[in-house]
Amino acid sequence: MEFGWLLYIVLAALLFFCFPHFRGKSMDDLFADDDDLHHRVHRIGKKHPRGGTWGEYASWVEEDTRSQSA
């Protein structure tokens, strides 16, 4: 059975839902928009290198958000 057409549908859906976020922005703009999230993931990863459950990760993100806003 051929599933190649399914990949085209998935690609089209991704483009449809992501286009408003990307429209009119350069790659530098996109990187700058997500720079704080990138650094947050690295901060949390350094504090908790062994990882944990999704609930633990969510609490670590809340904790990081509070510490960055204070």
C-alpha positions in Angstrom: 0.0 0.0 0.0 1.3 3.5 -0.9 1.4 6.0 2.0 3.3 8.7 0.2 0.2 10.8 -0.3 -0.3 10.8 3.5 3.0 12.5 3.9 1.8 15.3 1.6 -1.3 15.7 3.6 0.6 16.0 6.9 3.0 18.5 5.3 0.1 20.6 4.0 -1.5 20.5 7.5 1.8 21.6 9.1 2.2 24.5 6.7 -1.4 25.5 7.1 -1.2 25.7 10.9 2.4 27.2 11.1 2.2 29.7 8.3 0.6 32.5 10.4 3.5 32.2 12.8 6.2 32.4 10.1 4.6 34.9 7.8 6.7 38.0 7.2 9.5 36.9 9.5 13.1 36.1 8.7 14.9 33.1 10.2 16.7 35.5 12.6 13.3 36.8 13.8 12.0 33.2 14.3 15.2 32.3 16.3 14.8 35.5 18.4 11.2 34.7 19.2 12.1 31.3 20.6 15.4 32.2 22.2 14.0 32.5 25.7 12.4 29.1 25.4 15.6 27.6 24.2 17.5 28.9 27.2 14.8 27.8 29.5 15.0 24.2 28.3 18.8 24.3 28.8 18.5 25.8 32.4 16.0 23.1 33.4 18.1 20.4 31.8 21.1 21.5 33.8 19.2 21.5 37.0 17.6 18.1 36.3 19.9 16.1 34.1 18.2 12.8 34.7 14.8 14.1 33.6 11.6 13.1 35.2 7.9 12.7 34.5 5.8 15.1 32.6 4.2 16.4 35.9 7.7 17.0 37.3 8.8 18.8 34.2 5.7 21.1 34.3 6.5 22.0 37.9 10.1 22.7 37.0 8.9 25.0 34.2 6.6 26.9 36.7 9.5 27.1 39.1 11.8 28.5 36.4 9.1 31.0 35.3 8.7 32.3 38.9 12.5 32.6 39.4 13.0 34.5 36.1 10.1 36.9 36.9 11.3 37.6 40.4 
